Amino acid sequence: MEKKYPIGIQTFSRLIREGYLYIDKTDLVWELVHHAKYIFLSRPRRFGKSLLTSTLESYFKGEQDLFQRLKISSMEKDWVQYPVIHLDLSTVKGQQDADGLRKRLMLLLKQYTELYGSDADEQSPGSILWGLIHRAYQQTDKQVVVIIDEYDAPLLDVIHDDDLLSDVRLVMQEFYQPLKACESMVKFCFLTGITRLSQLNIFSTLNNLTNVTLLPKFAAICGITAEELQNQLAEDIRLLSEAYECSEDEMSEKLKARYDGYHFSWKSPDIYNPYSLLSAFANKIISNYWFETGTPTFLIRLIKQFRFDITKMDGIEATDYSINRPTEAMTTMIPLLYQTGYLTIKDYDRESEIYTLSIPNQEVRIGYADGLLPVFTGLEGEDVQSGFALKLWRALKKSDIDLAMHEMQSYLASIPYIEGFKKKLEEATAAEGFYEYTLYLIFSMLNVYVHTQVKCAGGRTDVVVFMPNTIYVMELKVNSTAQAALDQIDEKGYALPYLTNNNKVIKVGINFDSEKKNISEWKYEYC
């Protein structure tokens, strides 16, 4: 019987009853509901937040039959049925004004007013929610469970519009007030979303939320861990390896490079993007599924707003507060990049309490570059990958620098460089910065690990490209000479940090002509 993958299915009861694949997280669900009364959890989109909220709903409704073969069955003994108000706020976003949002929220609550009744005096979303909690408590003689999925969706939808954001914030503030006001009638309250929004500005008096986002205890509550992949999805790896005519070990490495790499605490297992991983198994094709469901258009707005250096997405150092900072209090893009999944925790120094953040994996790196390439150059990422990319990749793989540079010349000559490109890159202090950005995006689209402005004892290396068996150390010059660039690599010792590596190291000096916006000459030497 062919395995059923829950692509796009987020209802726990349906997954269990219809025999879909389910990675058992119910032991963590039990731990979560016994951890605190009011809980907040942030995770990137398509990471299983909605399935988690649906699982919580079934648990609090006492649907014991759904959990019979799962871990929680040996942990929970009572299975008390509670009234549950479960709201998905992604269904109310897209409104043009605050009044439209109020109407949509009231319509969302209608399913529960039909169940528990309503009062004519309740004329706002918050007053209706307040009345629902009271009536559900009175009618069932049980405390009420409130679960809110995508709590931040209405606000993120208008975060770029200060005036509308202010109006929407007031609506949401009024909506959330009953959650604290009805504390004595609430059994459990769970809010989840992508970002962390300030409790003061959004939740008003709801200051009793316990934020479990960075707790090691719940790091694996969403997503698929490396252990779960190997133990529960080994057969899926085998079938996919057969489709690709490679070994199971090779397929495991491909999946790890493409979808693994997420860490949601300082002490977290390796976590795979569940949507992308299961889509690859279902379709028997490795692709960038996460970006097919949403493009990073918000990145473009924020890059302009914060003058963010797009090449500095690896090795960012950050504190606990800086990655957990409320979205509306941001002074850099780092909190939102982390919260939305474009950056993740790669290391943690317990002594200094400093996190190191980087792009999680190939899927995010390619999607990130694909979203930025047309904005900065006018070319579509698919055009780069389908033509130029393959030629450049082959040339670099066999260390044919001359062929690689000729291919790069041809490619750069085809770039239309849209109006205002240089203004978008004002943060590039040196003239070479213009070309560093272009090379960074190109190599990222090639699925190649690339660093720019790499610190070393002698200064900063312009570009370091990591191929499977070769490391290219590149210095860029504008209106100078390739020899001058090559000499600087030697004088500053840019290649020295890589000589202890087993890979071959090649130094490349490149000179650009600013008028032609292209490579005028290059020179290289083997270390």
C-alpha positions in Angstrom: 0.0 0.0 0.0 1.4 3.4 -1.0 2.2 5.7 1.8 0.0 8.8 2.2 1.9 12.0 2.8 0.0 14.8 4.5 1.0 17.5 2.0 -1.3 20.5 2.8 -3.2 18.6 5.4 -3.1 20.2 8.9 -5.9 18.5 10.7 -4.7 15.9 13.3 -7.9 13.9 13.4 -7.9 13.5 9.6 -4.2 12.4 9.5 -4.9 9.7 12.1 -8.3 8.5 10.8 -7.3 8.4 7.1 -3.9 6.8 7.7 -1.6 9.6 6.7 2.0 9.6 7.8 2.4 11.1 11.2 5.6 11.8 13.0 4.7 11.3 16.7 5.2 14.4 18.7 2.5 13.8 21.3 5.0 13.3 24.1 6.1 16.9 23.5 2.5 18.0 23.3 1.8 16.5 26.7 4.9 18.3 28.1 3.7 21.6 26.5 0.3 21.6 28.0 1.8 20.9 31.5 4.5 23.5 31.1 2.5 26.7 31.6 -1.1 28.0 31.3 -0.5 30.7 28.7 2.1 29.7 26.0 3.5 31.4 22.9 5.6 29.6 20.3 7.1 31.0 17.1 8.2 28.9 14.1 8.7 29.7 10.4 5.9 29.0 7.9 5.2 25.5 6.7 6.8 24.0 9.8 3.8 22.2 11.3 2.4 25.0 13.6 -1.2 24.4 12.3 -0.9 20.6 12.8 0.3 21.3 16.4 -2.7 23.5 17.1 -5.0 20.9 15.7 -3.3 18.2 17.9 -3.8 20.3 20.9 -7.5 20.8 20.0 -8.1 17.0 19.8 -6.2 16.4 23.0 -8.3 18.9 25.0 -11.5 17.7 23.4 -10.6 14.3 25.0 -10.5 12.4 21.7 -8.6 9.5 23.3 -9.2 7.2 20.4 -7.0 9.3 18.1 -4.0 8.9 20.4 -4.2 5.2 21.2 -1.0 4.1 19.5 0.9 7.3 20.2 3.4 8.2 22.9 0.9 10.4 24.9 -1.3 7.3 25.6 1.1 6.2 28.3 1.4 9.7 29.8 -2.2 10.9 29.9 -4.6 9.1 32.3 -7.7 11.4 32.6 -8.7 12.6 29.1 -11.0 15.3 30.3 -13.2 17.0 27.7 -12.9 20.8 27.7 -14.6 23.4 25.5 -12.1 24.5 22.8 -12.1 27.8 20.9 -9.6 27.3 18.0 -9.1 30.2 15.7 -6.9 30.4 12.5 -6.1 34.1 11.9 -4.5 33.5 8.6 -8.1 33.5 7.3 -8.7 37.2 8.3 -5.7 38.8 6.7 -5.8 40.9 3.5 -8.3 43.4 4.8 -8.0 47.0 3.4 -8.9 48.7 6.7 -9.5 48.2 10.4 -13.3 48.0 9.9 -12.8 45.2 7.4 -10.6 43.3 9.9 -13.2 43.7 12.6 -15.9 42.2 10.4 -13.7 39.3 9.4 -12.9 38.5 13.0 -16.5 38.6 14.0 -17.3 36.2 11.1 -14.5 33.9 12.2 -16.1 33.8 15.7 -19.6 33.0 14.3 -18.9 29.2 14.4 -18.7 29.5 18.1 -21.6 31.9 18.7 -23.7 29.3 16.9 -22.5 26.8 19.4 -22.5 28.8 22.6 -24.9 31.6 21.8 -24.4 35.4 21.5 -25.5 38.7 23.1 -26.8 41.7 21.3 -24.4 44.0 23.3 -21.4 42.3 21.9 -20.5 44.4 18.9 -16.7 44.0 18.7 -14.4 41.0 18.2 -13.1 41.3 21.7 -16.5 41.6 23.4 -17.7 38.5 21.4 -14.7 36.5 22.4 -15.2 37.6 26.1 -18.9 36.5 25.9 -17.9 33.1 24.3 -15.5 32.3 27.0 -18.0 33.1 29.7 -20.9 31.2 28.1 -18.7 28.1 27.3 -17.5 28.0 30.9 -21.1 28.4 32.3 -22.7 25.9 29.9 -20.1 23.1 30.3 -18.9 23.8 33.8 -15.4 23.4 32.5 -12.6 25.8 32.0 -12.1 26.9 28.3 -9.1 26.2 26.1 -8.2 29.0 23.6 -5.9 28.1 20.7 -5.0 30.8 18.2 -3.0 29.9 15.1 -1.1 32.5 13.0 -1.9 35.1 15.6 0.4 37.6 13.8 -1.1 37.2 10.3 -3.2 40.3 10.2 -0.3 42.4 11.5 2.4 41.0 9.2 0.1 41.6 6.3 0.3 45.4 6.9 3.7 45.7 8.7 5.0 47.9 5.8 2.2 50.5 6.2 2.7 52.4 9.5 -0.8 54.1 9.4 -2.7 50.9 8.7 -0.5 48.9 11.1 -1.5 51.3 13.9 -5.2 50.8 13.2 -4.9 47.0 12.9 -2.9 46.9 16.2 -5.8 48.6 18.0 -8.2 46.1 16.6 -6.0 43.1 17.6 -5.3 44.7 21.0 -9.1 44.8 21.8 -9.5 41.2 20.4 -6.8 39.8 22.7 -7.8 41.5 25.9 -10.3 38.9 27.0 -7.6 36.2 27.1 -6.1 37.8 30.2 -9.4 39.2 31.6 -11.0 35.7 31.6 -7.9 34.0 33.3 -10.0 32.2 35.9 -12.2 30.6 33.2 -9.2 29.6 30.9 -7.7 26.1 31.3 -5.0 26.6 28.6 -4.2 29.3 26.1 -1.8 28.7 23.2 -0.7 31.3 20.5 1.5 30.5 17.6 2.8 32.4 14.6 5.9 33.3 12.6 7.1 36.4 14.5 7.2 37.7 18.0 5.2 40.9 18.4 5.5 43.0 21.5 3.3 42.0 24.3 3.0 45.6 25.4 1.8 46.9 22.0 -0.2 44.0 20.8 -1.6 42.1 23.8 -2.0 45.0 26.1 -2.5 43.4 29.5 -1.8 39.9 28.3 1.7 39.9 29.9 1.6 36.4 31.3 2.5 34.6 28.1 5.4 32.1 28.6 7.5 32.2 25.4 8.9 28.7 24.7 10.3 29.5 21.3 13.9 29.1 22.3 13.6 26.4 25.0 15.6 23.2 24.2 12.8 21.2 25.7 10.5 22.1 22.7 13.1 22.6 20.0 11.8 19.5 18.1 8.0 20.0 18.6 7.7 21.2 15.0 9.7 19.8 12.0 11.4 16.4 11.5 14.6 15.6 13.3 17.5 13.8 11.8 16.8 10.9 14.1 13.1 10.7 13.1 14.2 10.8 9.5 16.6 7.8 9.8 14.4 5.8 12.1 10.9 6.4 10.7 11.5 7.3 7.0 14.3 5.0 6.0 12.1 3.3 3.4 11.2 6.7 1.9 14.9 7.5 1.6 15.4 4.1 -0.2 12.6 4.7 -2.7 13.9 8.2 -3.4 17.4 6.9 -3.9 16.1 4.4 -6.4 14.4 7.2 -8.4 17.7 9.1 -8.5 19.7 6.0 -9.1 22.1 6.7 -6.3 22.9 5.0 -2.9 20.8 5.5 0.2 23.8 7.2 1.8 24.2 9.6 -1.1 20.4 10.4 -1.0 20.6 11.0 2.8 23.4 13.6 2.1 21.4 15.2 -0.6 18.4 15.6 1.7 20.5 16.9 4.5 22.2 19.5 2.4 18.9 20.7 0.9 16.4 20.6 3.8 18.3 20.1 7.1 20.1 22.6 9.2 17.4 24.2 11.4 18.0 24.7 15.1 15.5 26.3 17.4 17.5 26.6 20.6 21.1 26.6 21.8 20.7 22.8 22.4 18.6 21.6 19.5 18.7 18.4 17.3 19.1 18.9 13.5 15.7 19.7 12.1 14.5 19.3 8.6 11.8 21.4 6.9 8.9 19.0 7.1 6.9 20.4 4.2 9.8 20.2 1.8 11.1 16.9 2.9 7.7 15.2 2.7 7.0 16.8 -0.7 10.3 15.4 -2.0 9.2 11.9 -0.8 5.7 12.3 -2.2 6.8 13.6 -5.6 10.1 11.6 -5.8 11.8 14.9 -6.8 14.1 17.0 -4.8 13.1 20.7 -5.3 12.8 24.0 -3.5 9.2 23.4 -2.2 9.3 26.0 0.6 9.7 28.9 -1.8 7.0 27.6 -4.1 4.5 28.4 -1.4 5.6 32.0 -0.8 8.3 34.4 -2.1 10.4 36.5 0.2 9.0 39.8 -1.1 9.2 41.3 2.4 12.9 40.9 2.3 13.3 43.4 -0.5 11.4 46.1 1.5 13.4 45.5 4.6 16.8 45.4 2.8 16.0 48.9 1.7 14.7 50.0 5.1 17.6 48.7 7.1 20.3 49.0 4.4 21.1 45.3 5.0 24.2 43.8 3.4 22.7 40.8 1.5 26.0 39.0 1.5 26.2 38.9 5.3 23.8 36.0 5.9 26.4 33.6 7.3 28.2 33.8 10.6 26.1 36.5 12.2 26.6 36.9 15.9 23.5 37.7 18.0 22.3 37.7 21.5 19.2 36.0 22.9 17.3 39.3 22.9 18.4 40.3 19.4 16.9 37.1 17.8 13.8 37.2 20.0 13.2 40.9 19.7 9.6 42.0 19.0 9.2 42.7 15.3 8.0 46.3 15.7 11.0 47.0 17.9 13.6 45.8 15.3 16.6 48.0 14.6 18.1 45.4 12.2 16.6 42.6 10.0 18.2 39.9 12.1 15.1 39.1 14.4 12.7 38.8 11.4 15.2 36.8 9.3 15.6 34.3 12.2 11.9 34.1 13.1 10.9 33.6 9.5 13.5 30.8 8.9 15.9 32.6 6.6 18.5 32.4 9.3 18.9 29.7 12.0 21.1 28.9 15.0 24.3 27.2 13.9 26.4 27.6 17.1 26.2 28.9 20.6 28.9 30.1 23.0 27.5 29.4 26.5 30.2 31.5 28.2 29.4 34.7 26.3 25.8 33.7 25.6 26.2 34.6 21.9 24.5 32.7 19.1 26.0 32.3 15.6 23.3 32.5 12.9 23.6 31.4 9.2 21.4 30.3 6.3 20.0 26.9 7.2 20.5 25.0 4.0 20.6 24.9 0.2 16.9 25.4 -0.3 16.9 28.6 1.6 20.1 29.9 0.0 18.8 29.3 -3.5 15.4 30.7 -2.8 16.9 33.8 -1.1 19.2 34.5 -4.1 16.4 33.7 -6.5 14.2 36.3 -4.9 16.9 39.0 -4.9 18.4 38.4 -8.4 15.7 39.9 -10.5 15.4 42.9 -8.2 19.1 43.7 -8.4 19.9 42.6 -11.9 16.7 42.3 -13.9 17.4 38.6 -14.7 15.3 35.7 -13.4 16.9 33.1 -11.3 15.6 30.2 -13.5 17.4 31.8 -16.5 20.7 31.7 -14.5 20.2 28.1 -13.4 19.1 26.7 -16.7 21.9 28.1 -18.9 24.8 29.9 -17.4 24.9 28.0 -14.1 25.6 24.6 -15.6 28.5 25.9 -17.7 30.1 27.8 -14.8 29.6 24.9 -12.5 31.4 22.5 -14.8 34.2 24.9 -15.5 34.8 25.4 -11.8 34.5 21.8 -10.9 37.4 20.9 -13.3 39.4 24.0 -12.2 39.3 25.5 -15.7 39.5 29.2 -14.6 39.9 30.6 -18.1 36.6 28.9 -19.2 34.9 29.9 -16.0 35.9 33.6 -16.5 34.9 33.6 -20.1 31.4 32.2 -19.1 31.2 34.9 -16.4 32.1 37.6 -19.0 29.3 36.4 -21.3 26.8 36.3 -18.4 27.7 39.7 -17.1 27.4 41.2 -20.6 23.7 39.9 -20.7 22.7 41.6 -17.4 20.4 44.6 -17.9 21.3 46.1 -14.5 18.0 47.8 -13.7 17.7 51.4 -13.0 18.6 52.3 -9.4 20.7 49.2 -8.8 23.6 51.1 -7.3 21.2 53.0 -5.0 20.0 49.6 -3.6 23.6 48.8 -2.9 24.6 52.1 -1.2 25.9 50.1 1.8 28.8 48.7 -0.4 31.5 51.1 0.7 34.0 50.1 -1.9 33.5 50.1 -5.7 34.2 46.3 -5.7 31.1 45.9 -3.5 28.9 46.3 -6.5 30.5 43.2 -8.1 30.7 41.3 -4.8 26.9 41.4 -4.5 26.5 40.2 -8.1 29.0 37.3 -7.6 27.4 36.4 -4.3 23.9 36.0 -5.9 25.3 34.1 -8.9 27.2 31.6 -6.8 24.3 31.2 -4.4 22.0 30.3 -7.3 24.6 27.7 -8.2 24.1 26.0 -4.9 27.6 26.9 -4.1 28.7 28.0 -0.6 30.2 31.5 -0.9 31.5 34.1 1.6 32.3 37.7 0.9 34.5 40.1 3.0 35.9 37.2 4.9 38.0 38.3 8.0 41.5 37.0 8.3 44.8 38.2 10.0 45.8 40.4 7.0 42.4 42.0 6.3 39.2 40.9 4.5 39.1 38.6 1.5 36.6 39.8 -1.1 35.1 36.4 -2.1 35.8 32.8 -1.1 34.0 30.1 -3.1 33.8 26.5 -1.7 33.4 23.9 -4.4 33.4 20.2 -3.5 37.1 19.7 -3.9 38.4 23.2 -4.5 38.4 26.5 -2.6 38.7 29.7 -4.7 40.1 32.7 -3.0 39.1 35.8 -5.1 40.2 39.4 -4.9 38.2 42.0 -7.0 39.6 45.2 -8.4 37.8 47.9 -10.4 39.8 49.9 -13.1 43.0 48.4 -11.9 44.8 45.2 -12.8 44.3 41.5 -12.2 48.0 41.3 -11.1 47.3 43.9 -8.4 44.5 41.8 -7.1 46.6 38.6 -7.1 49.4 40.4 -5.4 47.1 41.6 -2.6 46.0 38.0 -1.9 49.7 37.1 -1.3 50.6 40.3 0.6 47.6 40.0 3.0 47.8 36.2 3.3 44.2 35.7 2.2 44.7 32.1 1.2 46.6 31.0 4.3 43.6 30.0 6.4 42.6 27.4 3.7 46.0 25.7 3.1 45.5 23.3 6.0 42.3 22.0 4.3 42.5 18.9 2.2 40.9 20.7 -0.7 42.9 22.3 -3.5 43.2 26.1 -3.1 43.3 28.5 -6.1 44.0 32.2 -5.9 42.1 34.3 -8.5 42.6 38.0 -9.2 39.9 39.7 -11.2 39.7 43.2 -12.6 36.4 44.9 -13.6 35.9 47.7 -16.1 33.4 50.1 -14.5 32.1 51.4 -17.8 31.5 48.0 -19.3 30.4 46.5 -16.0 32.3 43.4 -16.9 35.5 41.5 -16.3 38.4 43.0 -18.2 41.1 40.5 -17.1 42.0 37.8 -14.6 45.0 35.9 -13.3 45.2 32.9 -11.1 47.7 30.7 -9.2 47.6 27.4 -7.5 48.7 27.3 -3.9 
